[in-house]
Amino acid sequence: MDGIFVYIIAMDPLVKEQVVANSDGTFSIFINDYLSPEWKIKAYNHAISHIKNGDFDKKADVDAIECEAHGVFV
């Protein structure tokens, strides 16, 4: 995948990662520096799955998208 930039930064401990769709069609993934190496990889893979699934093009709210990503259907 082209156009994905990853940054390890200090974030609120409750936030594992955040993905931003940039105006030029690229994505920025911010991963919490607070996480262990294992959880950094999990956070990265989770973020990549949102990009691969086209979640930024969906009209659903973020809670519904997260439930779908985690296999939780309410």
All heavy atoms as a GROMACS GRO file, in nm:
protein
  585
    1MET      N    1   0.085  -0.119   0.000
    1MET     CA    2   0.000   0.000   0.000
    1MET      C    3   0.088   0.124   0.000
    1MET      O    4   0.180   0.135   0.080
    1MET     CB    5  -0.089   0.000   0.124
    1MET     CG    6  -0.216  -0.078   0.107
    1MET     SD    7  -0.323  -0.063   0.249
    1MET     CE    8  -0.260  -0.197   0.346
    2ASP      N    9   0.059   0.214  -0.088
    2ASP     CA   10   0.134   0.340  -0.093
    2ASP      C   11   0.062   0.447  -0.014
    2ASP      O   12  -0.059   0.443   0.004
    2ASP     CB   13   0.146   0.387  -0.239
    2ASP     CG   14   0.234   0.294  -0.321
    2ASP    OD1   15   0.322   0.229  -0.262
    2ASP    OD2   16   0.214   0.287  -0.442
    3GLY      N   17   0.138   0.544   0.031
    3GLY     CA   18   0.077   0.660   0.093
    3GLY      C   19   0.027   0.638   0.234
    3GLY      O   20  -0.073   0.697   0.273
    4ILE      N   21   0.094   0.552   0.309
    4ILE     CA   22   0.059   0.534   0.449
    4ILE      C   23   0.181   0.572   0.532
    4ILE      O   24   0.290   0.517   0.514
    4ILE     CB   25   0.018   0.388   0.479
    4ILE    CG1   26  -0.106   0.352   0.398
    4ILE    CG2   27  -0.007   0.370   0.628
    4ILE    CD1   28  -0.149   0.208   0.411
    5PHE      N   29   0.162   0.667   0.619
    5PHE     CA   30   0.269   0.718   0.703
    5PHE      C   31   0.238   0.682   0.848
    5PHE      O   32   0.126   0.699   0.894
    5PHE     CB   33   0.283   0.869   0.686
    5PHE     CG   34   0.306   0.907   0.542
    5PHE    CD1   35   0.200   0.941   0.460
    5PHE    CD2   36   0.434   0.904   0.489
    5PHE    CE1   37   0.220   0.973   0.326
    5PHE    CE2   38   0.455   0.936   0.355
    5PHE     CZ   39   0.348   0.971   0.273
    6VAL      N   40   0.338   0.630   0.918
    6VAL     CA   41   0.318   0.583   1.055
    6VAL      C   42   0.403   0.667   1.150
    6VAL      O   43   0.522   0.689   1.125
    6VAL     CB   44   0.356   0.434   1.069
    6VAL    CG1   45   0.334   0.385   1.211
    6VAL    CG2   46   0.276   0.349   0.970
    7TYR      N   47   0.340   0.712   1.257
    7TYR     CA   48   0.406   0.793   1.358
    7TYR      C   49   0.383   0.730   1.495
    7TYR      O   50   0.270   0.694   1.528
    7TYR     CB   51   0.349   0.936   1.358
    7TYR     CG   52   0.356   1.001   1.222
    7TYR    CD1   53   0.248   0.992   1.133
    7TYR    CD2   54   0.469   1.070   1.180
    7TYR    CE1   55   0.254   1.050   1.008
    7TYR    CE2   56   0.475   1.130   1.055
    7TYR     CZ   57   0.366   1.120   0.969
    7TYR     OH   58   0.372   1.177   0.846
    8ILE      N   59   0.488   0.717   1.573
    8ILE     CA   60   0.478   0.671   1.711
    8ILE      C   61   0.489   0.797   1.797
    8ILE      O   62   0.592   0.863   1.797
    8ILE     CB   63   0.592   0.573   1.747
    8ILE    CG1   64   0.603   0.459   1.645
    8ILE    CG2   65   0.575   0.522   1.889
    8ILE    CD1   66   0.487   0.365   1.641
    9ILE      N   67   0.379   0.828   1.867
    9ILE     CA   68   0.376   0.953   1.944
    9ILE      C   69   0.314   0.928   2.082
    9ILE      O   70   0.244   0.830   2.103
    9ILE     CB   71   0.297   1.063   1.871
    9ILE    CG1   72   0.150   1.024   1.854
    9ILE    CG2   73   0.360   1.095   1.736
    9ILE    CD1   74   0.061   1.137   1.804
   10ALA      N   75   0.341   1.020   2.173
   10ALA     CA   76   0.279   1.015   2.305
   10ALA      C   77   0.132   1.056   2.290
   10ALA      O   78   0.102   1.159   2.230
   10ALA     CB   79   0.351   1.110   2.400
   11MET      N   80   0.044   0.970   2.340
   11MET     CA   81  -0.100   0.994   2.332
   11MET      C   82  -0.162   0.960   2.467
   11MET      O   83  -0.097   0.898   2.552
   11MET     CB   84  -0.164   0.907   2.222
   11MET     CG   85  -0.110   0.933   2.083
   11MET     SD   86  -0.164   0.808   1.962
   11MET     CE   87  -0.334   0.851   1.940
   12ASP      N   88  -0.288   0.994   2.483
   12ASP     CA   89  -0.362   0.954   2.601
   12ASP      C   90  -0.351   0.801   2.614
   12ASP      O   91  -0.369   0.730   2.515
   12ASP     CB   92  -0.509   0.996   2.584
   12ASP     CG   93  -0.594   0.963   2.703
   12ASP    OD1   94  -0.599   0.844   2.743
   12ASP    OD2   95  -0.658   1.055   2.757
   13PRO      N   96  -0.322   0.749   2.732
   13PRO     CA   97  -0.307   0.604   2.748
   13PRO      C   98  -0.429   0.523   2.706
   13PRO      O   99  -0.417   0.404   2.676
   13PRO     CB  100  -0.280   0.586   2.897
   13PRO     CG  101  -0.225   0.716   2.942
   13PRO     CD  102  -0.291   0.820   2.856
   14LEU      N  103  -0.546   0.583   2.701
   14LEU     CA  104  -0.666   0.511   2.660
   14LEU      C  105  -0.680   0.497   2.509
   14LEU      O  106  -0.763   0.422   2.460
   14LEU     CB  107  -0.790   0.580   2.716
   14LEU     CG  108  -0.800   0.584   2.870
   14LEU    CD1  109  -0.922   0.663   2.913
   14LEU    CD2  110  -0.801   0.444   2.927
   15VAL      N  111  -0.597   0.568   2.434
   15VAL     CA  112  -0.602   0.565   2.287
   15VAL      C  113  -0.486   0.480   2.237
   15VAL      O  114  -0.370   0.511   2.264
   15VAL     CB  115  -0.592   0.707   2.228
   15VAL    CG1  116  -0.591   0.703   2.076
   15VAL    CG2  117  -0.704   0.795   2.280
   16LYS      N  118  -0.518   0.372   2.165
   16LYS     CA  119  -0.412   0.286   2.113
   16LYS      C  120  -0.355   0.339   1.982
   16LYS      O  121  -0.235   0.341   1.961
   16LYS     CB  122  -0.464   0.144   2.095
   16LYS     CG  123  -0.495   0.074   2.226
   16LYS     CD  124  -0.545  -0.067   2.202
   16LYS     CE  125  -0.573  -0.138   2.332
   16LYS     NZ  126  -0.692  -0.090   2.402
   17GLU      N  127  -0.445   0.378   1.894
   17GLU     CA  128  -0.402   0.431   1.764
   17GLU      C  129  -0.512   0.518   1.706
   17GLU      O  130  -0.625   0.513   1.750
   17GLU     CB  131  -0.362   0.318   1.671
   17GLU     CG  132  -0.453   0.273   1.562
   17GLU     CD  133  -0.588   0.217   1.599
   17GLU    OE1  134  -0.600   0.128   1.683
   17GLU    OE2  135  -0.683   0.264   1.536
   18GLN      N  136  -0.471   0.598   1.610
   18GLN     CA  137  -0.567   0.683   1.538
   18GLN      C  138  -0.524   0.686   1.393
   18GLN      O  139  -0.404   0.694   1.362
   18GLN     CB  140  -0.568   0.824   1.596
   18GLN     CG  141  -0.667   0.915   1.528
   18GLN     CD  142  -0.672   1.054   1.592
   18GLN    OE1  143  -0.598   1.084   1.684
   18GLN    NE2  144  -0.758   1.137   1.542
   19VAL      N  145  -0.621   0.680   1.303
   19VAL     CA  146  -0.594   0.686   1.160
   19VAL      C  147  -0.660   0.812   1.105
   19VAL      O  148  -0.776   0.840   1.136
   19VAL     CB  149  -0.649   0.563   1.084
   19VAL    CG1  150  -0.610   0.569   0.938
   19VAL    CG2  151  -0.600   0.435   1.148
   20VAL      N  152  -0.587   0.883   1.021
   20VAL     CA  153  -0.640   1.004   0.958
   20VAL      C  154  -0.629   0.986   0.807
   20VAL      O  155  -0.523   0.952   0.755
   20VAL     CB  156  -0.561   1.129   1.003
   20VAL    CG1  157  -0.607   1.252   0.927
   20VAL    CG2  158  -0.571   1.149   1.153
   21ALA      N  159  -0.741   1.009   0.738
   21ALA     CA  160  -0.740   1.011   0.592
   21ALA      C  161  -0.702   1.153   0.550
   21ALA      O  162  -0.773   1.248   0.580
   21ALA     CB  163  -0.878   0.974   0.537
   22ASN      N  164  -0.589   1.167   0.486
   22ASN     CA  165  -0.541   1.299   0.444
   22ASN      C  166  -0.606   1.343   0.314
   22ASN      O  167  -0.653   1.261   0.235
   22ASN     CB  168  -0.388   1.294   0.429
   22ASN     CG  169  -0.320   1.251   0.557
   22ASN    OD1  170  -0.353   1.298   0.666
   22ASN    ND2  171  -0.225   1.159   0.546
   23SER      N  172  -0.608   1.472   0.292
   23SER     CA  173  -0.676   1.529   0.176
   23SER      C  174  -0.613   1.486   0.043
   23SER      O  175  -0.679   1.492  -0.061
   23SER     CB  176  -0.680   1.682   0.185
   23SER     OG  177  -0.548   1.734   0.189
   24ASP      N  178  -0.488   1.440   0.045
   24ASP     CA  179  -0.422   1.399  -0.079
   24ASP      C  180  -0.438   1.249  -0.108
   24ASP      O  181  -0.374   1.195  -0.197
   24ASP     CB  182  -0.274   1.436  -0.075
   24ASP     CG  183  -0.197   1.366   0.036
   24ASP    OD1  184  -0.260   1.291   0.116
   24ASP    OD2  185  -0.074   1.386   0.045
   25GLY      N  186  -0.525   1.181  -0.031
   25GLY     CA  187  -0.550   1.040  -0.054
   25GLY      C  188  -0.459   0.947   0.024
   25GLY      O  189  -0.474   0.825   0.017
   26THR      N  190  -0.364   1.002   0.098
   26THR     CA  191  -0.278   0.921   0.182
   26THR      C  192  -0.341   0.906   0.321
   26THR      O  193  -0.443   0.968   0.350
   26THR     CB  194  -0.138   0.984   0.196
   26THR    OG1  195  -0.150   1.112   0.262
   26THR    CG2  196  -0.072   1.002   0.060
   27PHE      N  197  -0.279   0.823   0.403
   27PHE     CA  198  -0.327   0.802   0.539
   27PHE      C  199  -0.212   0.822   0.637
   27PHE      O  200  -0.098   0.787   0.607
   27PHE     CB  201  -0.381   0.660   0.556
   27PHE     CG  202  -0.506   0.634   0.479
   27PHE    CD1  203  -0.500   0.586   0.349
   27PHE    CD2  204  -0.630   0.659   0.534
   27PHE    CE1  205  -0.615   0.562   0.276
   27PHE    CE2  206  -0.746   0.635   0.462
   27PHE     CZ  207  -0.738   0.587   0.333
   28SER      N  208  -0.243   0.875   0.753
   28SER     CA  209  -0.148   0.885   0.862
   28SER      C  210  -0.199   0.798   0.976
   28SER      O  211  -0.315   0.810   1.016
   28SER     CB  212  -0.134   1.030   0.911
   28SER     OG  213  -0.078   1.110   0.810
   29ILE      N  214  -0.112   0.711   1.024
   29ILE     CA  215  -0.144   0.627   1.139
   29ILE      C  216  -0.060   0.676   1.256
   29ILE      O  217   0.063   0.684   1.246
   29ILE     CB  218  -0.112   0.478   1.111
   29ILE    CG1  219  -0.194   0.426   0.993
   29ILE    CG2  220  -0.137   0.394   1.237
   29ILE    CD1  221  -0.156   0.285   0.950
   30PHE      N  222  -0.128   0.709   1.365
   30PHE     CA  223  -0.061   0.752   1.487
   30PHE      C  224  -0.075   0.641   1.589
   30PHE      O  225  -0.188   0.600   1.622
   30PHE     CB  226  -0.123   0.881   1.540
   30PHE     CG  227  -0.112   0.994   1.442
   30PHE    CD1  228  -0.215   1.021   1.353
   30PHE    CD2  229   0.003   1.072   1.436
   30PHE    CE1  230  -0.206   1.124   1.261
   30PHE    CE2  231   0.013   1.175   1.344
   30PHE     CZ  232  -0.091   1.202   1.256
   31ILE      N  233   0.037   0.589   1.637
   31ILE     CA  234   0.036   0.479   1.734
   31ILE      C  235   0.091   0.532   1.866
   31ILE      O  236   0.192   0.604   1.869
   31ILE     CB  237   0.119   0.360   1.683
   31ILE    CG1  238   0.055   0.306   1.554
   31ILE    CG2  239   0.130   0.251   1.790
   31ILE    CD1  240   0.131   0.194   1.489
   32ASN      N  241   0.025   0.493   1.974
   32ASN     CA  242   0.061   0.540   2.106
   32ASN      C  243   0.195   0.482   2.151
   32ASN      O  244   0.213   0.361   2.158
   32ASN     CB  245  -0.048   0.503   2.206
   32ASN     CG  246  -0.038   0.582   2.333
   32ASN    OD1  247   0.067   0.629   2.372
   32ASN    ND2  248  -0.151   0.597   2.401
   33ASP      N  249   0.289   0.569   2.183
   33ASP     CA  250   0.422   0.529   2.230
   33ASP      C  251   0.413   0.455   2.364
   33ASP      O  252   0.503   0.379   2.401
   33ASP     CB  253   0.512   0.651   2.242
   33ASP     CG  254   0.656   0.615   2.272
   33ASP    OD1  255   0.705   0.517   2.212
   33ASP    OD2  256   0.718   0.684   2.354
   34TYR      N  257   0.305   0.476   2.436
   34TYR     CA  258   0.282   0.414   2.566
   34TYR      C  259   0.265   0.262   2.556
   34TYR      O  260   0.292   0.189   2.651
   34TYR     CB  261   0.158   0.478   2.628
   34TYR     CG  262   0.113   0.422   2.761
   34TYR    CD1  263   0.178   0.459   2.879
   34TYR    CD2  264   0.006   0.333   2.768
   34TYR    CE1  265   0.136   0.408   3.001
   34TYR    CE2  266  -0.036   0.282   2.890
   34TYR     CZ  267   0.030   0.320   3.006
   34TYR     OH  268  -0.012   0.270   3.126
   35LEU      N  269   0.226   0.213   2.440
   35LEU     CA  270   0.197   0.070   2.422
   35LEU      C  271   0.325  -0.013   2.419
   35LEU      O  272   0.432   0.033   2.378
   35LEU     CB  273   0.122   0.048   2.290
   35LEU     CG  274  -0.014   0.115   2.274
   35LEU    CD1  275  -0.065   0.096   2.132
   35LEU    CD2  276  -0.113   0.058   2.375
   36SER      N  277   0.311  -0.139   2.459
   36SER     CA  278   0.421  -0.234   2.448
   36SER      C  279   0.447  -0.262   2.300
   36SER      O  280   0.361  -0.235   2.215
   36SER     CB  281   0.385  -0.365   2.519
   36SER     OG  282   0.284  -0.433   2.447
   37PRO      N  283   0.563  -0.318   2.266
   37PRO     CA  284   0.589  -0.351   2.126
   37PRO      C  285   0.481  -0.441   2.066
   37PRO      O  286   0.440  -0.422   1.951
   37PRO     CB  287   0.725  -0.422   2.130
   37PRO     CG  288   0.792  -0.361   2.249
   37PRO     CD  289   0.682  -0.340   2.351
   38GLU      N  290   0.434  -0.539   2.143
   38GLU     CA  291   0.329  -0.629   2.094
   38GLU      C  292   0.201  -0.553   2.062
   38GLU      O  293   0.138  -0.574   1.958
   38GLU     CB  294   0.300  -0.737   2.198
   38GLU     CG  295   0.190  -0.832   2.157
   38GLU     CD  296   0.155  -0.933   2.266
   38GLU    OE1  297   0.218  -0.932   2.373
   38GLU    OE2  298   0.063  -1.012   2.242
   39TRP      N  299   0.160  -0.463   2.150
   39TRP     CA  300   0.038  -0.386   2.129
   39TRP      C  301   0.055  -0.282   2.019
   39TRP      O  302  -0.043  -0.247   1.952
   39TRP     CB  303  -0.010  -0.323   2.259
   39TRP     CG  304  -0.095  -0.420   2.335
   39TRP    CD1  305  -0.057  -0.499   2.440
   39TRP    CD2  306  -0.231  -0.453   2.306
   39TRP    NE1  307  -0.162  -0.578   2.478
   39TRP    CE2  308  -0.270  -0.552   2.398
   39TRP    CE3  309  -0.323  -0.409   2.212
   39TRP    CZ2  310  -0.397  -0.607   2.399
   39TRP    CZ3  311  -0.450  -0.464   2.213
   39TRP    CH2  312  -0.486  -0.562   2.306
   40LYS      N  313   0.176  -0.233   1.998
   40LYS     CA  314   0.200  -0.141   1.885
   40LYS      C  315   0.172  -0.213   1.753
   40LYS      O  316   0.111  -0.156   1.662
   40LYS     CB  317   0.341  -0.086   1.889
   40LYS     CG  318   0.362   0.021   1.993
   40LYS     CD  319   0.505   0.070   1.994
   40LYS     CE  320   0.520   0.181   2.096
   40LYS     NZ  321   0.635   0.170   2.179
   41ILE      N  322   0.215  -0.338   1.743
   41ILE     CA  323   0.190  -0.416   1.621
   41ILE      C  324   0.040  -0.441   1.605
   41ILE      O  325  -0.014  -0.428   1.495
   41ILE     CB  326   0.269  -0.548   1.625
   41ILE    CG1  327   0.419  -0.517   1.615
   41ILE    CG2  328   0.226  -0.642   1.513
   41ILE    CD1  329   0.509  -0.634   1.645
   42LYS      N  330  -0.028  -0.477   1.713
   42LYS     CA  331  -0.173  -0.498   1.706
   42LYS      C  332  -0.245  -0.370   1.664
   42LYS      O  333  -0.338  -0.374   1.583
   42LYS     CB  334  -0.225  -0.546   1.841
   42LYS     CG  335  -0.186  -0.687   1.874
   42LYS     CD  336  -0.241  -0.729   2.010
   42LYS     CE  337  -0.198  -0.870   2.045
   42LYS     NZ  338  -0.254  -0.917   2.172
   43ALA      N  339  -0.202  -0.258   1.720
   43ALA     CA  340  -0.265  -0.129   1.685
   43ALA      C  341  -0.242  -0.096   1.538
   43ALA      O  342  -0.333  -0.051   1.468
   43ALA     CB  343  -0.209  -0.018   1.774
   44TYR      N  344  -0.120  -0.121   1.490
   44TYR     CA  345  -0.088  -0.097   1.348
   44TYR      C  346  -0.177  -0.185   1.259
   44TYR      O  347  -0.236  -0.136   1.162
   44TYR     CB  348   0.060  -0.126   1.322
   44TYR     CG  349   0.095  -0.124   1.176
   44TYR    CD1  350   0.118  -0.004   1.110
   44TYR    CD2  351   0.102  -0.242   1.102
   44TYR    CE1  352   0.148  -0.002   0.975
   44TYR    CE2  353   0.133  -0.241   0.967
   44TYR     CZ  354   0.156  -0.120   0.904
   44TYR     OH  355   0.185  -0.119   0.771
   45ASN      N  356  -0.186  -0.313   1.290
   45ASN     CA  357  -0.268  -0.404   1.210
   45ASN      C  358  -0.415  -0.364   1.211
   45ASN      O  359  -0.483  -0.373   1.108
   45ASN     CB  360  -0.251  -0.548   1.258
   45ASN     CG  361  -0.115  -0.605   1.222
   45ASN    OD1  362  -0.053  -0.563   1.125
   45ASN    ND2  363  -0.067  -0.699   1.301
   46HIS      N  364  -0.462  -0.318   1.325
   46HIS     CA  365  -0.601  -0.271   1.334
   46HIS      C  366  -0.622  -0.150   1.242
   46HIS      O  367  -0.721  -0.143   1.168
   46HIS     CB  368  -0.635  -0.236   1.479
   46HIS     CG  369  -0.773  -0.186   1.499
   46HIS    ND1  370  -0.882  -0.270   1.503
   46HIS    CD2  371  -0.821  -0.061   1.515
   46HIS    CE1  372  -0.991  -0.198   1.521
   46HIS    NE2  373  -0.957  -0.071   1.528
   47ALA      N  374  -0.529  -0.057   1.247
   47ALA     CA  375  -0.540   0.062   1.163
   47ALA      C  376  -0.537   0.026   1.015
   47ALA      O  377  -0.617   0.076   0.936
   47ALA     CB  378  -0.426   0.160   1.196
   48ILE      N  379  -0.447  -0.064   0.978
   48ILE     CA  380  -0.437  -0.108   0.838
   48ILE      C  381  -0.566  -0.176   0.794
   48ILE      O  382  -0.612  -0.156   0.680
   48ILE     CB  383  -0.316  -0.202   0.819
   48ILE    CG1  384  -0.185  -0.125   0.833
   48ILE    CG2  385  -0.322  -0.275   0.686
   48ILE    CD1  386  -0.160  -0.020   0.725
   49SER      N  387  -0.630  -0.251   0.884
   49SER     CA  388  -0.754  -0.317   0.846
   49SER      C  389  -0.863  -0.215   0.814
   49SER      O  390  -0.944  -0.237   0.723
   49SER     CB  391  -0.801  -0.414   0.955
   49SER     OG  392  -0.849  -0.346   1.069
   50HIS      N  393  -0.866  -0.104   0.885
   50HIS     CA  394  -0.964   0.002   0.855
   50HIS      C  395  -0.938   0.060   0.715
   50HIS      O  396  -1.032   0.086   0.640
   50HIS     CB  397  -0.958   0.114   0.959
   50HIS     CG  398  -1.029   0.081   1.086
   50HIS    ND1  399  -1.164   0.059   1.092
   50HIS    CD2  400  -0.982   0.069   1.212
   50HIS    CE1  401  -1.198   0.034   1.218
   50HIS    NE2  402  -1.090   0.038   1.293
   51ILE      N  403  -0.812   0.078   0.682
   51ILE     CA  404  -0.778   0.132   0.550
   51ILE      C  405  -0.816   0.031   0.441
   51ILE      O  406  -0.882   0.067   0.342
   51ILE     CB  407  -0.629   0.170   0.543
   51ILE    CG1  408  -0.599   0.284   0.641
   51ILE    CG2  409  -0.588   0.207   0.401
   51ILE    CD1  410  -0.451   0.310   0.665
   52LYS      N  411  -0.777  -0.095   0.458
   52LYS     CA  412  -0.807  -0.200   0.359
   52LYS      C  413  -0.956  -0.220   0.340
   52LYS      O  414  -1.002  -0.248   0.229
   52LYS     CB  415  -0.743  -0.332   0.400
   52LYS     CG  416  -0.595  -0.339   0.380
   52LYS     CD  417  -0.544  -0.478   0.418
   52LYS     CE  418  -0.397  -0.493   0.392
   52LYS     NZ  419  -0.349  -0.628   0.431
   53ASN      N  420  -1.033  -0.207   0.449
   53ASN     CA  421  -1.178  -0.228   0.442
   53ASN      C  422  -1.254  -0.107   0.387
   53ASN      O  423  -1.376  -0.112   0.375
   53ASN     CB  424  -1.234  -0.264   0.580
   53ASN     CG  425  -1.191  -0.400   0.626
   53ASN    OD1  426  -1.162  -0.488   0.546
   53ASN    ND2  427  -1.185  -0.419   0.757
   54GLY      N  428  -1.183   0.000   0.355
   54GLY     CA  429  -1.249   0.118   0.301
   54GLY      C  430  -1.339   0.188   0.402
   54GLY      O  431  -1.437   0.252   0.364
   55ASP      N  432  -1.305   0.175   0.529
   55ASP     CA  433  -1.391   0.232   0.634
   55ASP      C  434  -1.405   0.384   0.625
   55ASP      O  435  -1.504   0.439   0.672
   55ASP     CB  436  -1.339   0.194   0.772
   55ASP     CG  437  -1.358   0.046   0.802
   55ASP    OD1  438  -1.439  -0.018   0.731
   55ASP    OD2  439  -1.294  -0.006   0.895
   56PHE      N  440  -1.311   0.450   0.563
   56PHE     CA  441  -1.319   0.596   0.553
   56PHE      C  442  -1.417   0.642   0.446
   56PHE      O  443  -1.452   0.759   0.439
   56PHE     CB  444  -1.180   0.656   0.530
   56PHE     CG  445  -1.091   0.639   0.650
   56PHE    CD1  446  -1.013   0.527   0.665
   56PHE    CD2  447  -1.090   0.734   0.751
   56PHE    CE1  448  -0.933   0.509   0.777
   56PHE    CE2  449  -1.013   0.718   0.864
   56PHE     CZ  450  -0.934   0.605   0.877
   57ASP      N  451  -1.462   0.547   0.365
   57ASP     CA  452  -1.561   0.578   0.262
   57ASP      C  453  -1.703   0.541   0.304
   57ASP      O  454  -1.798   0.568   0.233
   57ASP     CB  455  -1.527   0.504   0.132
   57ASP     CG  456  -1.393   0.547   0.075
   57ASP    OD1  457  -1.359   0.666   0.087
   57ASP    OD2  458  -1.322   0.461   0.021
   58LYS      N  459  -1.716   0.479   0.420
   58LYS     CA  460  -1.847   0.434   0.468
   58LYS      C  461  -1.924   0.549   0.531
   58LYS      O  462  -1.866   0.640   0.588
   58LYS     CB  463  -1.831   0.320   0.569
   58LYS     CG  464  -1.773   0.194   0.508
   58LYS     CD  465  -1.756   0.085   0.611
   58LYS     CE  466  -1.698  -0.041   0.546
   58LYS     NZ  467  -1.671  -0.145   0.646
   59LYS      N  468  -2.055   0.541   0.520
   59LYS     CA  469  -2.142   0.644   0.576
   59LYS      C  470  -2.180   0.614   0.722
   59LYS      O  471  -2.242   0.695   0.787
   59LYS     CB  472  -2.269   0.658   0.493
   59LYS     CG  473  -2.244   0.695   0.348
   59LYS     CD  474  -2.189   0.833   0.336
   59LYS     CE  475  -2.174   0.868   0.189
   59LYS     NZ  476  -2.067   0.962   0.164
   60ALA      N  477  -2.143   0.496   0.773
   60ALA     CA  478  -2.177   0.457   0.910
   60ALA      C  479  -2.099   0.540   1.012
   60ALA      O  480  -1.992   0.594   0.980
   60ALA     CB  481  -2.147   0.309   0.930
   61ASP      N  482  -2.151   0.546   1.133
   61ASP     CA  483  -2.077   0.619   1.237
   61ASP      C  484  -1.961   0.533   1.286
   61ASP      O  485  -1.955   0.413   1.264
   61ASP     CB  486  -2.170   0.659   1.353
   61ASP     CG  487  -2.223   0.540   1.431
   61ASP    OD1  488  -2.143   0.476   1.502
   61ASP    OD2  489  -2.343   0.513   1.421
   62VAL      N  490  -1.867   0.597   1.353
   62VAL     CA  491  -1.744   0.531   1.394
   62VAL      C  492  -1.769   0.414   1.489
   62VAL      O  493  -1.699   0.312   1.483
   62VAL     CB  494  -1.644   0.633   1.454
   62VAL    CG1  495  -1.691   0.683   1.589
   62VAL    CG2  496  -1.505   0.573   1.464
   63ASP      N  497  -1.871   0.423   1.575
   63ASP     CA  498  -1.900   0.312   1.666
   63ASP      C  499  -1.943   0.188   1.589
   63ASP      O  500  -1.901   0.076   1.621
   63ASP     CB  501  -2.009   0.352   1.767
   63ASP     CG  502  -1.959   0.454   1.869
   63ASP    OD1  503  -1.838   0.453   1.900
   63ASP    OD2  504  -2.041   0.534   1.917
   64ALA      N  505  -2.025   0.205   1.487
   64ALA     CA  506  -2.068   0.092   1.405
   64ALA      C  507  -1.950   0.031   1.329
   64ALA      O  508  -1.939  -0.091   1.318
   64ALA     CB  509  -2.177   0.136   1.307
   65ILE      N  510  -1.862   0.114   1.280
   65ILE     CA  511  -1.744   0.066   1.208
   65ILE      C  512  -1.654  -0.012   1.302
   65ILE      O  513  -1.602  -0.119   1.268
   65ILE     CB  514  -1.669   0.183   1.142
   65ILE    CG1  515  -1.752   0.239   1.025
   65ILE    CG2  516  -1.531   0.140   1.093
   65ILE    CD1  517  -1.702   0.368   0.967
   66GLU      N  518  -1.632   0.037   1.424
   66GLU     CA  519  -1.550  -0.033   1.522
   66GLU      C  520  -1.613  -0.166   1.562
   66GLU      O  521  -1.541  -0.266   1.574
   66GLU     CB  522  -1.526   0.054   1.646
   66GLU     CG  523  -1.419   0.159   1.628
   66GLU     CD  524  -1.282   0.100   1.597
   66GLU    OE1  525  -1.239   0.002   1.662
   66GLU    OE2  526  -1.216   0.151   1.505
   67CYS      N  527  -1.743  -0.168   1.580
   67CYS     CA  528  -1.810  -0.295   1.613
   67CYS      C  529  -1.790  -0.396   1.503
   67CYS      O  530  -1.759  -0.514   1.528
   67CYS     CB  531  -1.960  -0.271   1.638
   67CYS     SG  532  -1.996  -0.194   1.795
   68GLU      N  533  -1.803  -0.353   1.378
   68GLU     CA  534  -1.782  -0.442   1.264
   68GLU      C  535  -1.637  -0.491   1.260
   68GLU      O  536  -1.610  -0.609   1.236
   68GLU     CB  537  -1.817  -0.370   1.134
   68GLU     CG  538  -1.802  -0.455   1.011
   68GLU     CD  539  -1.836  -0.382   0.882
   68GLU    OE1  540  -1.919  -0.289   0.885
   68GLU    OE2  541  -1.778  -0.418   0.778
   69ALA      N  542  -1.543  -0.400   1.285
   69ALA     CA  543  -1.400  -0.436   1.281
   69ALA      C  544  -1.365  -0.539   1.387
   69ALA      O  545  -1.275  -0.622   1.368
   69ALA     CB  546  -1.315  -0.312   1.299
   70HIS      N  547  -1.435  -0.535   1.499
   70HIS     CA  548  -1.407  -0.628   1.608
   70HIS      C  549  -1.502  -0.747   1.610
   70HIS      O  550  -1.499  -0.827   1.702
   70HIS     CB  551  -1.414  -0.554   1.743
   70HIS     CG  552  -1.303  -0.455   1.760
   70HIS    ND1  553  -1.177  -0.491   1.799
   70HIS    CD2  554  -1.300  -0.320   1.741
   70HIS    CE1  555  -1.100  -0.385   1.805
   70HIS    NE2  556  -1.172  -0.279   1.769
   71GLY      N  557  -1.587  -0.758   1.508
   71GLY     CA  558  -1.678  -0.870   1.498
   71GLY      C  559  -1.791  -0.867   1.600
   71GLY      O  560  -1.847  -0.971   1.634
   72VAL      N  561  -1.823  -0.748   1.646
   72VAL     CA  562  -1.933  -0.732   1.743
   72VAL      C  563  -2.051  -0.672   1.669
   72VAL      O  564  -2.041  -0.563   1.614
   72VAL     CB  565  -1.892  -0.639   1.859
   72VAL    CG1  566  -2.009  -0.616   1.954
   72VAL    CG2  567  -1.770  -0.693   1.932
   73PHE      N  568  -2.160  -0.745   1.666
   73PHE     CA  569  -2.278  -0.696   1.597
   73PHE      C  570  -2.391  -0.681   1.698
   73PHE      O  571  -2.426  -0.775   1.767
   73PHE     CB  572  -2.317  -0.790   1.484
   73PHE     CG  573  -2.208  -0.804   1.382
   73PHE    CD1  574  -2.118  -0.911   1.387
   73PHE    CD2  575  -2.191  -0.708   1.285
   73PHE    CE1  576  -2.016  -0.921   1.295
   73PHE    CE2  577  -2.088  -0.719   1.191
   73PHE     CZ  578  -2.000  -0.825   1.197
   74VAL      N  579  -2.443  -0.562   1.705
   74VAL     CA  580  -2.554  -0.535   1.800
   74VAL      C  581  -2.682  -0.508   1.727
   74VAL      O  582  -2.686  -0.474   1.614
   74VAL     CB  583  -2.520  -0.415   1.892
   74VAL    CG1  584  -2.411  -0.457   1.990
   74VAL    CG2  585  -2.480  -0.294   1.814
   0.00000   0.00000   0.00000
